[in-house]
Amino acid sequence: MASVDEPSFTYAPVGCIRAGVVPHGFDELRRSRRVGSGLADFERAVDALMTWQMHRRAGIAVMASHERVEPGAVAELRLGVGRLGLRAPVRIVDVVDEPTRRGFAYGTLPGHPESGEESFVVELGTTGDVTLTIDAVSRPASRLARLSGPVGRLVQSRITDRYLWALAGDAG
């Protein structure tokens, strides 16, 4: 539950991606990409993900409350510059910390153009392949996002592709 000085999430139920629930009226997005091979690439990819470097390499400015992702951490993501930049505040709702799977999910806060949740999980498969999987459930929250219609979905898709490429470029 949010304290008086913590903004509330802009959607429910929080934790919906881990629970496998798509809220009514939300769109789903799921993408995976091989980002390396072996334990060293797994550790490199996890480090880039958990220190916000994947986001930064994808062209997203990140101002985070913590250097490394942790439960409850807050970040303001920003795409673009100055007055033309889009502000997207989020809070970490889930952290995955298993021997061969690591990552996190964040949920949107007031001011984000979308409402929903997005997760990023790096997995070391039994064959040694390292894969990044991105899952998102969202719907427009701002007037601009609602008016953008299919263009807004295209922008979200392109940003997801940039995340995948940013982490793949980190593989040795």
C-alpha positions, 0 to 999 in steps of 0.5 A: 500500500502506498504511503501518503507521499508515494503516488499510487499505481495507475492500474490494477491488479499490481503484479498482474504480469507475474500472476499471468493476468491481463486486466480488461481493456489492456493490450499485451506485448511479448517479445524475446531475443537471444542476447548471448551464450553462457554464464559470462553473457548471462551475468553481463546481461543481468548487470546491464538490466539491473543497473538501468544500462539497458534502458539508457542504451536504448535511448531512455534517460533514467533518474532512479532512486537506487543505482540497482533495481530493487523492490519499491525503487522509483524511476523516472524514464524519459524519452526525448529532450526538453519540453518535447520529452515524454516523462514516464514515472514507474515503481518496481513491483517485482524482482526475479532472483533465481539462479538462471532467471533474473529481472524485474517488473515495474508499474506505471505511476501518475504522469506516465503516458500509459497505464500498466506493467512491464517486465524484463527477465534474462534467462540462462537456458539449459543449452546455454542460450541467454534470452531476454523476454519482455512482457507488457500489459498497457493501455493509454493513460494520457490524452496524448497516448489516447489520441495517438492510437496505433501510432502509440502502439508502434512507438511502444513496439519500437522501444521494446525492440530497442531494449532487446537490441541494447541488451543483445549488443552487450553480449561478448 
